[in-house]
Amino acid sequence: MDEMVNQFSKEIILDNISELSINLLNAIQFPLYIIDANNYSILFSNKKTQEYKKRACYSLEMFNHRSSNNKPTLRPIDIVKKTKKTFVFEEDIIHGINDSNIMEVHIDPILNKENEVKYVIEYYFNITNHKRTAQIQSFILELDNIINETKDLGSFLEFFHTHLKKFVHVEDLYIALNDTKRNLISYPYIYEGNRKIVNSCPLGIIKEIVEYIQSTKKPILVDGNNSINIDKFQNISHPRIIMGIPLFLSNEITGVFIIKNENTYKNYNLVEEFEQTKIICNFLAQAIERKKVELALKSSEEKFKIISEAANDAIVIIDDSDRVKFWNMAAEEIFGYKFKEIYNKKLHDIIVLENYKEYSQKGLKDFHKTGQGKKLGLTSKFEAVKKDGSIVPVEVSVSSIKMDGKYHAVGLIRDISERVKKEKAFSKVVSQYLAMINTVPAMIYLKDMNHKYIIANEVFCDFVGKKLEEIKGKTDYDIFPVDKADLNLEMDKMVIDKNRQVIKHEERVVDKDKVERWMSTTKVPIHDNQGLVSGLVGLIQDVTELHISQEKLMQSDKLAAIGTLAAGVAHEINNPIGFVNSNLNTMGKYIKVFGDYVTGKGTQGLEDIKDILEDFKDAIDESSEGIQRVKKIVADLKSFSRVDHAEKESVNINEGLESTLNIVWNELKYKCKVEKDYGELPEYYCYPNQINQVFMNILINAGHAIEHDKGLITIKTWNDGNKIYISIKDNGRGIPQKDLNKIFQPFFTTKEVGKGTGLGLSLVYDIIKKHKGNIDVKSKEGTGTEFIITIPLEGLEHGK
């Protein structure tokens, strides 16, 4: 080319251009102009320039930009005339309709004999591919460098988007990435025009393109909503273009890259740009994956470092030669060695006691061969040597990891010095405590948070028929039948989980000799120094004799109450018996009159006999009514006088109240009136004689509390589907506030000495608790007292 230009320069200086030169210049496959430097006219242009006819030659054109002094810059031809040197620059040139090229423009001077520029030759080289390739390489190199500088994936993709515009036309950019299971679920980066969106899933055609590429693993070009073959884009102007390109990594699709251009402001070679974009995407897939791995690794390292440094336990990693590769701050504190002091040193030579080294080295050797070992995955205790030579008891858990094809051991080591001290101290305390509780005749035991027995006294061991060694560390399910263990666990959870006491829970149990006994259990939570529940202590007392005595006491109190009422009951019975006796005497006389009338010895006439018969009938009816009243009183009295325990049965609470009222009526009828508001109640499964005892004691107390002539007792019953409520309210003298919390205590009474045993309300409380109910009292001096009894309906189905 240089020789041709030199030859042509000689000819044009001599004003004698040969036909051969013209033919050669027309055969050149790049544009070429010859311009007169004096009059700025084009003397010659080869045929290739016709393809660029819309563009005048650059030698004569002004540059589009302006200089700092706001004057047009020199034309290229003027620069060449001034410098007498070749001027080279780059420019985009429109080639055809839909092809934009980067051209390297050369403007060479042709000098005459006076060394003046007479002509210039302008010719172009198409460096588009070379330039684009160099730009892409530069872009990829820049991306490669920026990966390490950006703090996260979003920052990297934002940089990518900003610089991508230098190489391809971009208005909207969508990057969708797969998760670890190869499911396309996230759009970590979207740039719609100037609007940045994070973690949003576009709909419509973008979503369809993503799904298409996911299923076919092929790139796609779309105009509007129609897929178009890439060949059809050549020499066509497209105002709306979407490029969809899969991101591949190791032949697996790892995401989708989409460029959307709503409007293209100048034509460009779409096919060429599509190919360039695919090249960029190949690198992008690798860059994204690299960034993700880097971030994951960095996050993992940071988390491990934070966790390991914050850990109270030592974390130590040794390689297959027993050399230390990791040693956190806790390890430094436990053993006294700084990391730099122990790094790459053999761990077992330093911290293992001499008499254990041979054993530990053998186990270590086997571990490094197979990655397995007897101690692997287990927690074991041993004594280690510190830097100062002292011995520290530690607890070690070992696991294995494989790095660079070799097994490494990871050890979690905990200093248990304080624990050992506490265990020794605790053992001493336990021994003392055990000696103490063995002197107690009741059963005593301690349980931990896992409901396991820590200690139990001899009485408890004897009761369950096991030795202390067989009980320690066991749960109730190892000692008792399942139903008993279930009940114990329920109480334990209430104590430990809810931090509540269980006081005097009574139940029937069968001991090792198959003897049925009554036991009273009390469980109390144990707290540590921080006030947190750390276990419980249980106390079990054999209250069989007490329970029998209580039953007898209850019966005695019942009989005592009946004895107190005996006079009134006798009076109630005496009235009907009196008029029955009188009627019988009268009827005896009438029988004699009837006899005389029949035999004709009497003086009465027929009318007299009719009057006597009428009176005789009234006497019989009146006597029958009296007998029924006596029968009712006797039946009600009988239900209170049973000495046996009685069995549970279904009863109507309202009927029990009526029966009780009949018994105590003589105590009440001269002091007050009774108003009743009975609600509709379901049958209640209970011990009826005990429930009636409760009503009688409360009603008698109410009668005793009324000291005026306008006494009133109100009885009301109702239910809510789960519980039955009984209210007994009086308008008596009331109970002093200071005594309200004492009235259920045995032998406490507000009555005068000799007028009360103090057992009535105590028995009431025990009976209601036995039926799993509650009794509340409201009282105010001078206005009266109200007892509200609440009993659950549980057991009803069994009763039915």
C-alpha positions in Angstrom: 0.0 0.0 0.0 2.8 2.4 0.9 4.6 1.7 -2.4 1.3 2.3 -4.3 0.8 5.6 -2.6 4.3 6.7 -3.3 4.0 5.8 -7.0 0.7 7.6 -7.2 2.2 10.7 -5.4 4.9 11.0 -8.1 2.3 10.8 -10.9 0.0 13.3 -9.4 2.8 15.8 -8.7 3.7 15.5 -12.4 0.0 15.9 -13.3 0.1 12.6 -15.1 -2.1 9.9 -13.5 -1.8 6.7 -15.3 -4.8 4.5 -16.1 -3.1 1.6 -14.4 -2.9 3.6 -11.1 -6.6 4.5 -11.4 -7.5 0.9 -11.9 -5.4 -0.2 -9.0 -6.9 2.4 -6.7 -10.4 1.3 -7.7 -9.6 -2.3 -6.9 -8.6 -1.4 -3.3 -11.3 -2.6 -0.8 -11.3 0.4 1.3 -12.4 4.1 0.5 -9.7 6.4 -0.8 -9.8 10.1 -1.7 -7.3 12.5 -3.3 -7.8 16.1 -2.3 -6.2 19.3 -3.7 -4.7 21.0 -0.6 -4.9 24.5 -2.1 -8.5 24.7 -3.3 -9.9 21.9 -1.1 -11.4 20.0 -4.0 -11.7 16.2 -4.4 -9.6 15.3 -7.4 -10.3 11.5 -7.2 -12.3 9.0 -5.2 -12.2 5.3 -5.8 -15.3 3.1 -6.2 -15.3 2.0 -2.5 -16.2 5.5 -1.5 -19.6 5.2 -3.1 -20.7 3.0 -0.3 -20.1 5.9 2.0 -21.6 8.6 -0.2 -23.7 10.0 2.6 -20.6 11.0 4.4 -18.2 13.6 2.9 -14.5 12.8 3.2 -13.1 13.7 6.7 -10.3 15.8 5.4 -12.6 18.7 4.5 -15.0 18.3 7.4 -15.1 20.3 10.6 -15.1 18.1 13.8 -18.5 18.2 15.5 -17.0 19.5 18.8 -15.7 23.0 19.5 -12.5 24.2 21.1 -12.3 25.9 24.5 -12.3 29.3 22.9 -15.5 28.5 21.1 -13.9 28.6 17.7 -14.1 25.6 15.3 -11.1 23.4 15.4 -8.9 22.9 12.4 -10.0 20.6 9.6 -7.8 17.5 9.2 -6.4 18.8 5.9 -5.3 22.0 7.6 -3.6 20.0 10.3 -1.7 17.9 7.7 -0.7 21.1 5.8 0.5 22.6 9.0 2.4 19.6 10.4 3.3 18.1 7.0 2.8 14.7 8.7 0.2 11.9 8.4 -2.8 12.5 10.6 -4.7 9.4 11.9 -7.9 9.3 13.9 -11.0 7.0 14.5 -14.6 7.6 13.6 -17.9 5.8 13.4 -19.1 5.6 9.8 -22.5 4.5 8.7 -22.2 1.8 6.1 -25.4 1.0 4.3 -28.7 1.2 6.2 -28.1 -0.9 9.3 -24.4 -1.1 9.8 -22.2 1.1 11.9 -18.5 0.7 11.6 -15.4 2.1 13.4 -13.0 3.3 10.8 -9.3 4.3 11.2 -8.9 7.3 9.0 -5.4 8.1 7.5 -4.7 11.5 5.9 -1.2 11.5 4.2 0.5 14.6 2.8 1.9 14.8 -0.8 4.7 17.3 -1.0 6.0 19.2 -4.1 9.6 20.2 -4.8 9.3 23.2 -2.5 8.4 20.9 0.3 4.9 22.2 0.5 1.7 20.1 0.9 0.1 20.1 -2.6 -2.3 17.2 -2.2 -3.5 14.8 0.5 -4.6 11.2 0.2 -7.4 10.1 2.6 -8.1 6.4 3.1 -10.0 4.3 5.7 -9.4 1.0 7.4 -12.4 -0.8 8.9 -11.1 -1.7 12.4 -14.6 -2.4 13.8 -14.0 -6.1 14.7 -10.5 -5.4 16.0 -11.7 -2.4 18.0 -14.7 -4.1 19.4 -12.7 -7.2 20.3 -10.1 -5.0 22.0 -12.8 -3.1 23.8 -14.5 -6.3 24.9 -11.2 -7.7 26.1 -10.6 -4.5 28.0 -14.1 -4.6 29.4 -13.7 -8.2 30.5 -10.3 -7.4 32.0 -11.9 -4.4 33.8 -14.7 -6.6 35.1 -12.2 -9.2 36.3 -10.5 -6.5 38.3 -13.7 -5.0 39.6 -14.9 -8.4 41.0 -12.5 -8.1 43.9 -13.3 -4.4 44.5 -17.1 -4.6 44.7 -18.6 -5.4 48.1 -21.6 -7.4 46.8 -23.2 -8.9 43.8 -25.5 -6.0 43.3 -22.6 -3.5 43.1 -20.8 -5.7 40.6 -23.9 -5.9 38.4 -24.4 -2.2 38.6 -20.9 -1.6 37.4 -21.5 -4.1 34.6 -24.6 -2.3 33.5 -22.9 1.1 33.5 -20.0 0.0 31.3 -22.0 -2.4 29.1 -23.5 0.6 27.3 -20.0 1.3 25.8 -20.3 -1.9 23.7 -24.0 -2.7 23.2 -27.2 -0.8 23.1 -28.9 -1.1 26.5 -32.1 0.6 27.8 -33.5 -2.1 30.2 -31.4 -4.8 31.6 -32.6 -7.9 33.4 -30.4 -10.5 35.1 -32.1 -13.6 36.6 -30.0 -16.1 38.5 -30.5 -19.7 39.6 -30.4 -20.8 43.2 -28.2 -23.6 44.5 -30.8 -26.2 43.3 -30.8 -24.8 39.8 -34.2 -23.3 40.2 -34.6 -19.9 38.6 -36.2 -17.9 41.4 -34.5 -14.5 41.8 -33.9 -11.4 39.8 -31.1 -9.8 41.8 -30.6 -7.0 39.4 -33.0 -5.0 37.1 -32.3 -1.7 35.5 -35.3 -0.2 33.7 -34.1 3.0 32.0 -32.7 5.1 34.8 -34.7 3.2 37.5 -32.9 0.5 39.5 -35.0 -2.3 40.9 -33.8 -5.1 43.2 -35.4 -8.5 43.7 -38.4 -7.9 41.5 -39.8 -10.4 39.1 -41.0 -8.8 35.8 -44.1 -10.3 34.1 -45.2 -10.5 30.5 -42.8 -11.2 27.7 -39.7 -10.9 30.0 -40.9 -13.7 32.2 -41.9 -15.8 29.1 -38.4 -15.3 27.6 -36.8 -16.4 30.8 -38.9 -19.5 30.9 -38.2 -20.2 27.2 -34.4 -19.9 27.7 -34.6 -22.0 30.8 -36.4 -24.8 28.9 -34.5 -24.6 25.6 -31.1 -23.3 26.8 -31.0 -21.3 23.6 -30.6 -17.5 23.0 -33.6 -15.6 21.5 -34.2 -12.3 19.7 -37.7 -10.9 20.0 -39.4 -8.0 18.2 -42.4 -7.0 20.3 -44.1 -10.3 21.2 -42.9 -12.3 18.2 -39.9 -14.5 18.0 -37.8 -13.7 15.0 -35.0 -15.6 13.3 -31.7 -13.9 13.7 -31.0 -13.9 9.9 -34.0 -11.6 9.3 -32.4 -8.8 11.3 -29.8 -8.1 8.7 -30.4 -4.9 6.8 -33.6 -4.2 8.7 -34.3 -1.4 11.2 -35.9 -2.5 14.4 -37.3 0.0 16.9 -38.1 -2.5 19.6 -35.6 -5.3 20.3 -35.2 -7.9 23.1 -32.1 -10.1 23.4 -32.3 -13.1 25.7 -29.1 -15.0 26.3 -28.5 -17.9 28.6 -25.7 -17.7 31.1 -23.8 -21.0 31.1 -21.4 -22.5 33.6 -19.9 -25.9 32.9 -22.6 -26.6 30.3 -25.3 -25.9 32.8 -27.5 -22.9 32.7 -27.0 -20.7 35.7 -29.1 -17.7 34.8 -30.6 -15.6 32.0 -29.4 -12.2 30.6 -31.9 -10.0 28.9 -31.5 -6.6 27.1 -34.5 -4.7 26.1 -34.5 -1.6 23.8 -37.8 0.1 23.3 -36.3 2.7 20.9 -33.0 2.5 19.0 -31.9 6.0 18.1 -29.4 5.0 15.4 -29.0 1.9 13.3 -26.5 -0.7 14.3 -25.4 -4.2 13.2 -27.8 -6.2 15.4 -26.3 -9.6 14.4 -22.8 -8.5 15.2 -23.9 -6.9 18.5 -25.8 -10.1 19.4 -22.7 -12.1 18.9 -20.6 -9.7 21.0 -23.2 -9.8 23.7 -23.0 -13.6 23.8 -19.2 -13.4 24.3 -19.7 -10.9 27.1 -22.4 -13.2 28.7 -20.0 -16.1 28.7 -17.6 -14.2 30.9 -20.5 -12.7 32.9 -21.7 -16.2 34.0 -18.2 -17.0 35.2 -17.8 -13.6 36.9 -21.2 -13.9 38.7 -20.4 -17.4 39.9 -16.9 -16.3 41.0 -18.4 -13.4 42.9 -21.1 -15.6 44.5 -18.4 -18.1 45.6 -16.2 -15.2 46.8 -19.0 -13.7 48.8 -20.1 -17.0 50.2 -16.5 -17.9 51.1 -16.0 -14.4 52.6 -19.2 -14.7 54.5 -18.4 -18.2 55.7 -14.9 -17.1 56.8 -16.2 -14.0 58.5 -18.9 -16.0 60.3 -16.4 -18.7 61.3 -14.0 -16.1 62.6 -16.7 -14.2 64.5 -18.1 -17.4 65.9 -14.8 -19.0 66.7 -13.5 -15.8 68.4 -16.7 -15.3 70.3 -16.9 -19.0 71.4 -16.1 -19.8 75.0 -14.8 -23.1 73.9 -11.4 -23.6 72.2 -11.5 -24.5 68.5 -8.4 -26.2 67.3 -7.7 -27.7 63.9 -4.7 -30.0 63.3 -3.5 -31.4 60.0 -2.6 -35.0 59.1 0.8 -34.4 60.8 -0.8 -33.4 64.1 0.4 -29.8 63.4 -1.8 -26.9 64.6 -3.5 -24.9 61.7 -6.1 -23.0 63.7 -6.2 -21.9 67.3 -8.8 -19.4 68.5 -8.7 -16.9 71.4 -10.4 -19.3 73.7 -7.6 -21.9 73.1 -5.1 -19.2 73.9 -6.9 -18.5 77.2 -7.2 -22.2 78.2 -3.7 -23.3 77.4 -1.7 -20.1 77.6 -0.1 -20.3 74.1 -0.6 -17.6 71.5 -1.4 -18.8 68.0 1.9 -17.7 66.6 3.6 -19.7 69.4 1.8 -23.0 68.6 1.2 -22.7 64.9 2.5 -25.6 62.9 3.6 -27.3 66.2 2.6 -30.8 67.0 -0.4 -30.5 69.4 -0.1 -33.8 71.2 3.6 -33.3 72.0 2.6 -30.1 73.8 -0.6 -30.6 75.7 -1.0 -34.3 76.3 0.3 -35.8 79.5 3.4 -38.1 79.1 1.7 -41.3 80.2 -1.1 -40.8 77.6 1.0 -39.8 74.6 1.5 -43.3 73.2 -2.2 -44.0 73.3 -3.2 -40.7 71.8 -0.6 -40.9 69.0 -1.9 -44.4 68.0 -5.4 -43.1 67.8 -4.3 -40.0 65.8 -2.4 -42.2 63.3 -5.5 -44.4 62.7 -7.6 -41.3 62.3 -5.5 -39.6 59.7 -5.5 -42.8 57.6 -9.3 -43.3 57.6 -10.9 -40.2 59.0 -12.5 -42.5 61.6 -11.8 -43.1 65.3 -13.2 -44.4 68.5 -13.5 -40.9 70.0 -14.9 -39.3 66.8 -18.3 -37.7 67.5 -18.1 -38.4 71.2 -17.4 -36.1 74.1 -14.6 -37.2 76.4 -12.7 -35.8 79.4 -9.0 -35.8 80.0 -6.3 -33.7 81.7 -4.1 -31.4 79.5 -0.9 -29.6 80.2 -0.9 -25.7 80.0 2.0 -23.5 79.0 3.0 -22.9 82.7 3.1 -26.7 83.3 -0.1 -26.8 85.3 -2.8 -29.3 84.6 -6.3 -28.3 83.4 -9.3 -30.7 83.1 -10.9 -30.4 79.7 -13.8 -31.8 77.8 -13.2 -32.6 74.1 -15.4 -33.3 71.1 -13.6 -34.2 67.9 -14.9 -34.3 64.3 -13.1 -34.7 60.9 -12.9 -32.6 57.8 -11.2 -33.4 54.5 -9.0 -30.6 53.1 -6.7 -31.1 50.1 -7.4 -34.8 50.1 -6.2 -35.3 53.7 -8.2 -35.7 56.9 -7.9 -32.9 59.5 -9.2 -33.1 63.0 -11.4 -30.3 64.4 -11.5 -30.3 68.2 -13.9 -28.3 70.5 -12.2 -28.1 73.8 -13.9 -26.8 77.0 -12.2 -25.9 80.2 -14.1 -27.7 82.9 -12.0 -26.7 85.9 -14.9 -24.8 87.5 -17.3 -27.7 86.8 -14.9 -30.2 88.3 -14.6 -28.0 91.4 -18.4 -27.6 91.6 -18.9 -31.3 91.1 -16.6 -32.1 93.9 -18.2 -29.5 96.1 -21.6 -30.8 95.0 -20.7 -34.4 95.8 -19.7 -33.3 99.3 -22.9 -31.4 99.7 -24.9 -34.3 98.4 -23.3 -36.7 100.8 -24.1 -34.4 103.7 -27.6 -33.8 102.3 -28.2 -37.5 101.8 -27.2 -38.2 105.4 -29.6 -35.5 106.5 -32.6 -36.6 104.4 -32.1 -40.2 105.4 -33.1 -39.3 108.9 -36.5 -38.0 107.6 -39.3 -40.6 107.8 -41.0 -39.1 104.6 -39.8 -39.8 101.1 -37.5 -37.0 99.7 -35.9 -36.8 96.3 -34.3 -34.2 93.9 -34.8 -34.1 90.1 -33.0 -32.2 87.4 -34.5 -30.2 84.4 -34.8 -33.4 82.4 -37.0 -35.0 85.2 -34.3 -37.4 86.1 -33.6 -38.3 89.7 -30.4 -36.8 91.2 -30.8 -38.2 94.7 -33.4 -39.9 96.9 -33.4 -40.9 100.5 -33.7 -44.4 101.9 -37.4 -44.2 102.6 -38.1 -43.5 98.9 -35.7 -46.2 97.8 -37.4 -48.7 100.1 -40.9 -47.6 98.9 -40.0 -48.3 95.2 -37.9 -51.3 96.0 -34.7 -50.1 94.3 -31.2 -49.0 95.3 -30.1 -45.4 95.0 -27.7 -46.4 92.2 -30.7 -47.8 90.3 -32.7 -44.6 90.7 -30.0 -41.9 89.9 -30.2 -40.7 86.4 -33.6 -42.5 85.8 -37.0 -41.0 85.1 -40.4 -42.1 86.6 -40.9 -44.2 83.5 -38.0 -46.4 84.6 -39.5 -46.8 88.1 -43.3 -46.6 88.1 -46.1 -47.9 85.8 -46.9 -45.7 82.8 -50.1 -44.1 84.3 -48.3 -43.2 87.5 -45.3 -41.9 85.5 -47.6 -39.8 83.3 -49.2 -38.2 86.4 -45.7 -37.5 87.9 -44.5 -35.9 84.6 -47.5 -33.7 84.4 -46.8 -32.3 87.9 -43.1 -32.0 87.2 -43.8 -29.9 84.1 -46.0 -27.6 86.2 -43.3 -27.1 88.7 -40.3 -26.7 86.3 -41.9 -25.1 83.2 -44.3 -22.8 85.1 -42.2 -22.3 88.2 -45.1 -23.3 90.5 -45.4 -25.3 93.6 -47.6 -28.4 94.0 -48.7 -28.6 97.6 -50.2 -31.7 99.2 -51.4 -33.5 96.2 -53.2 -36.6 97.6 -53.6 -39.8 95.7 -54.0 -43.6 96.2 -51.0 -45.6 95.3 -49.9 -49.2 95.6 -46.6 -49.9 97.3 -44.1 -52.6 96.5 -46.0 -55.0 98.8 -49.2 -54.4 96.8 -50.7 -52.5 99.7 -53.0 -49.5 98.8 -52.0 -46.4 100.6 -52.8 -42.7 100.6 -49.8 -40.4 99.7 -49.5 -36.6 99.9 -47.0 -35.2 97.5 -45.4 -31.7 97.6 -43.1 -30.5 94.8 -41.2 -27.2 94.9 -38.9 -25.7 92.2 -35.2 -25.3 92.9 -33.6 -22.1 91.6 -29.9 -21.4 90.7 -27.9 -18.2 91.5 -29.7 -16.3 88.6 -33.1 -17.2 89.9 -33.7 -19.7 87.1 -35.4 -23.0 87.7 -32.8 -25.8 87.8 -34.8 -28.7 89.1 -37.3 -29.7 91.8 -37.4 -31.2 95.3 -40.2 -33.6 96.1 -41.6 -34.7 99.5 -44.0 -37.6 99.7 -45.7 -38.4 103.0 -47.7 -41.5 103.8 -51.0 -40.0 105.0 -53.0 -43.2 105.1 -53.5 -43.1 108.8 -54.2 -39.4 108.6 -56.6 -40.0 105.8 -58.5 -42.6 107.8 -58.5 -40.3 110.8 -59.8 -37.5 108.6 -62.6 -39.7 107.3 -63.5 -40.6 110.9 -63.2 -37.0 112.0 -65.4 -36.0 109.1 -68.0 -38.6 110.1 -67.7 -37.6 113.7 -68.2 -34.0 112.9 -71.2 -35.0 110.7 -72.6 -37.0 113.6 -71.8 -34.2 116.0 -73.7 -31.9 113.8 -76.6 -34.3 113.6 -76.5 -34.7 117.4 -76.7 -30.9 117.7 -79.7 -31.0 115.4 -81.3 -34.1 117.2 -83.5 -32.0 119.4 -84.8 -30.1 116.4 -85.3 -33.2 114.4 -87.1 -34.9 117.3 -89.3 -31.8 117.5 -90.0 -32.1 113.8 -90.9 -35.8 114.2 -92.8 -35.3 117.5 -95.4 -33.0 115.9 -96.7 -35.5 113.2 -96.3 -38.4 115.7 -98.4 -36.5 118.2 -101.4 -35.9 116.0 -101.1 -39.4 114.5 -101.4 -40.8 118.1 -104.3 -38.5 118.8 -106.1 -39.5 115.6 -105.5 -43.2 116.4 -107.2 -42.7 119.8 -110.1 -40.9 118.3 -110.4 -43.6 115.5 -110.4 -46.2 118.3 -113.4 -44.6 119.9 -115.1 -44.3 116.5 -114.7 -48.1 116.0 -116.6 -48.7 119.3 -119.4 -46.4 118.1 -119.5 -48.3 114.8 -119.7 -51.6 116.7 -122.6 -50.4 118.9 -124.4 -49.1 115.8 -124.1 -52.4 114.0 -125.2 -54.5 117.0 -128.1 -52.0 117.8 -126.7 -51.1 121.2 -125.8 -47.6 120.3 -127.9 -44.5 120.5 -126.5 -42.7 117.3 -128.5 -42.5 114.2 -127.5 -42.9 110.6 -126.7 -39.2 110.2 -124.4 -39.4 113.2 -122.6 -42.4 111.7 -122.1 -40.5 108.4 -120.5 -37.5 110.3 -118.2 -39.9 112.2 -117.2 -41.6 108.9 -116.3 -38.3 107.4 -114.2 -37.3 110.4 -112.6 -40.8 110.4 -111.5 -40.3 106.7 -109.9 -36.9 107.6 -108.1 -38.5 110.5 -106.6 -41.2 108.3 -105.4 -38.6 105.6 -103.9 -36.4 108.3 -102.1 -39.4 109.9 -100.8 -40.6 106.5 -99.4 -37.1 105.8 -97.7 -37.1 109.2 -96.1 -40.5 108.6 -94.7 -39.3 105.2 -93.1 -36.3 106.9 -91.5 -38.6 109.4 -90.3 -40.9 106.6 -88.7 -38.0 104.7 -86.9 -36.7 107.8 -85.6 -40.2 108.6 -84.4 -40.7 105.0 -82.6 -37.4 104.9 -81.1 -38.1 108.3 -79.9 -41.6 107.1 -77.9 -40.1 104.2 -75.8 -38.1 106.7 -75.3 -40.9 109.2 -73.5 -43.5 107.0 -70.1 -44.4 108.5 -68.8 -46.2 105.3 -66.8 -44.4 102.7 -69.6 -44.6 100.2 -69.0 -44.8 96.5 -69.2 -42.2 93.8 -72.5 -41.8 92.0 -74.3 -39.4 89.7 -76.6 -37.0 91.7 -78.5 -33.8 91.2 -76.9 -31.0 93.2 -80.3 -29.2 93.6 -81.8 -32.3 95.2 -78.9 -32.6 97.6 -79.5 -29.0 98.7 -83.2 -29.7 99.3 -82.3 -32.8 101.3 -79.8 -30.9 103.4 -82.3 -28.0 103.9 -84.8 -30.5 105.4 -82.3 -31.7 107.9 -81.2 -28.3 109.0 -84.6 -26.6 108.7 -85.3 -26.6 112.4 -82.0 -24.6 112.9 -83.1 -22.0 110.4 -86.9 -21.6 110.4 -87.0 -19.5 113.5 -84.1 -17.2 112.4 -84.6 -16.5 108.7 -86.3 -17.4 105.5 -84.6 -19.1 102.6 -84.8 -18.0 99.0 -83.8 -20.5 96.3 -82.8 -19.9 92.7 -81.9 -23.3 91.3 -80.6 -23.4 87.8 -80.8 -26.3 85.4 -77.8 -28.6 86.3 -76.5 -31.8 84.7 -75.9 -34.9 86.8 -72.7 -34.6 88.9 -70.5 -37.6 89.6 -69.3 -37.3 93.2 -69.4 -38.6 96.7 -73.0 -37.3 97.5 -72.8 -37.7 101.3 -69.6 -35.5 101.4 -71.2 -32.9 99.1 -74.3 -32.8 101.4 -71.9 -32.4 104.4 -70.5 -29.3 102.7 -74.0 -27.8 102.3 -75.0 -28.6 105.9 -71.9 -27.1 107.5 -72.3 -23.8 105.5 -76.0 -23.6 106.1 -75.6 -24.2 109.9 -72.9 -21.5 110.0 -75.1 -19.1 108.1 -77.9 -19.7 110.6 -75.6 -19.1 113.5 -74.4 -15.9 111.9 -77.9 -14.4 111.8 -78.7 -12.5 115.0 -81.6 -10.3 113.9 -85.3 -11.0 113.0 -84.9 -10.2 109.2 -82.6 -13.0 108.4 -82.3 -14.2 104.8 -80.3 -17.0 103.2 -80.1 -17.1 99.4 -79.2 -20.3 97.6 -78.3 -20.1 93.9 -77.0 -22.7 91.4 -75.9 -22.5 87.8 -73.4 -24.0 85.3 -71.4 -22.9 82.2 -71.0 -26.3 80.6 -67.7 -27.0 82.2 -68.3 -26.2 85.9 -71.2 -26.1 88.4 -71.5 -23.1 90.7 -73.3 -23.0 94.1 -73.7 -19.8 96.0 -74.9 -19.7 99.7 -75.3 -16.2 100.9 -76.5 -14.8 104.3 -77.1 -11.4 105.8 -75.6 -12.2 109.1 -72.8 -10.5 111.1 -70.1 -11.3 108.6 -66.5 -12.4 109.2 -63.7 -9.9 110.2 -61.3 -9.2 107.4 -58.3 -10.4 109.5 -59.9 -13.8 109.9 -60.9 -14.5 106.3 -57.6 -16.3 105.4 -57.9 -18.5 108.5 -61.5 -19.8 108.4 -60.5 -23.0 106.6 -57.8 -23.9 109.0 -58.6 -26.8 111.3 -59.8 -25.9 114.8 -60.1 -22.2 113.9 -63.5 -20.7 115.0 -65.0 -17.3 115.5 -67.6 -18.7 117.9 -67.5 -18.6 121.7 -65.5 -21.2 123.5 -67.6 -24.4 123.8 -69.9 -23.5 120.9 -67.7 -24.5 117.9 -65.2 -27.2 117.1 -63.4 -25.3 114.3 -63.6 -28.3 112.0 -66.7 -27.5 110.0 -65.2 -25.3 107.3 -61.9 -27.2 107.3 -63.8 -30.3 106.3 -65.7 -28.3 103.7 -62.4 -27.1 102.2 -60.9 -30.7 102.1 -64.1 -32.2 100.5 -64.2 -29.5 97.8 -60.5 -30.0 97.0 -61.0 -33.7 96.9 -63.6 -33.1 94.2 -61.0 -30.9 92.3 -63.1 -27.8 93.0 -62.6 -24.4 94.7 -64.4 -22.5 97.4 -64.3 -18.7 97.6 -65.6 -16.5 100.4 -66.8 -12.9 100.3 -67.6 -11.3 103.6 -68.0 -7.9 105.2 -68.7 -7.3 108.9 -72.3 -6.3 109.5 -73.6 -7.2 106.0 -73.1 -10.9 105.7 -71.1 -13.7 104.0 -71.2 -15.5 100.7 -69.6 -18.9 99.9 -69.2 -19.7 96.2 -68.4 -23.3 95.4 -67.0 -24.2 92.0 -66.8 -27.9 91.0 -65.7 -29.2 87.6 -67.9 -31.6 85.6 -65.1 -34.0 84.9 -65.9 -37.6 85.5 -69.5 -37.0 84.4 -69.3 -39.4 81.5 -67.8 -42.1 83.7 -70.6 -41.5 86.2 -73.2 -42.0 83.5 
